[in-house]
Amino acid sequence: MAMFISIGEGGGPPGAGWSTSGGVFDCVVEATRKLFKDDEHCCLKAIYTPLDEQGQNFIVLDYVDVSCFNLFYSYCNRAMEEFPLSERAKIVPESHIPGILWNWSEVLRSMREDPRYRESL
């Protein structure tokens, strides 16, 4: 089943986003989720509600504010950098890791095209 990160309807081009297999999606969104702190729960909930509470096959960045959008970007980028040495990477066939990282970089590229993206906050 295809999984989706909806990136743009609220701040970028309608329908902008990234679609991939469930395994790659899980690597990206779950590694990113782990980096959120307790006091960032509102941002986390705004992004992950469709997946967590509605049983959907996507997360949504469309309507989050600039701060939350960039917080997710920062954590997503950090999670990608840490992925090759992570516990999850140890259970993925080594030959799949470059493809996962390439897909992950596409998420970040798409986010950089959104008007809410800030190089550093």
C-alpha positions, -999 to 999 in steps of 0.1 A, spaced: 0 0 0 13 35 -9 18 59 20 19 96 17 33 128 33 10 156 23 32 187 22 16 216 4 -21 222 3 -20 249 30 13 265 22 24 252 -12 11 239 -44 -22 218 -41 -15 181 -39 22 185 -32 37 157 -13 56 125 -14 44 89 -18 62 57 -12 59 21 0 49 14 36 84 3 46 102 34 35 74 56 49 77 39 82 114 45 83 110 82 76 80 91 98 88 69 128 124 79 130 113 116 128 86 111 154 111 98 179 129 131 179 99 152 191 101 163 227 73 162 252 67 199 250 63 196 212 32 174 214 8 198 198 30 200 166 34 162 166 -3 157 170 -12 182 142 11 162 118 4 126 129 -33 126 137 -45 111 104 -21 82 108 -25 77 146 -61 85 153 -79 81 119 -61 50 106 -51 68 74 -20 60 53 -6 95 55 6 123 77 -2 160 69 20 191 70 -5 211 49 -19 234 76 8 235 103 24 268 110 59 278 99 74 268 133 59 233 133 67 228 96 104 237 102 106 216 133 94 186 114 119 194 86 148 197 112 139 164 128 133 146 95 167 158 83 184 147 116 167 113 115 179 108 79 215 116 89 212 91 119 194 64 100 223 44 86 235 37 122 200 32 137 185 1 151 159 2 123 186 2 96 200 -30 111 169 -48 102 167 -35 66 187 -52 39 219 -32 35 213 -29 -3 180 -10 5 196 17 26 207 39 -4 172 38 -18 156 47 15 180 76 19 173 88 -16 136 88 -10 141 105 23 161 133 6 131 137 -18 108 144 12 133 171 24 136 185 -11 98 188 -14 97 205 20 123 231 9 100 240 -20 72 250 4 70 287 12 70 279 50 105 264 48 131 285 65 168 276 62 173 279 100 149 289 127 
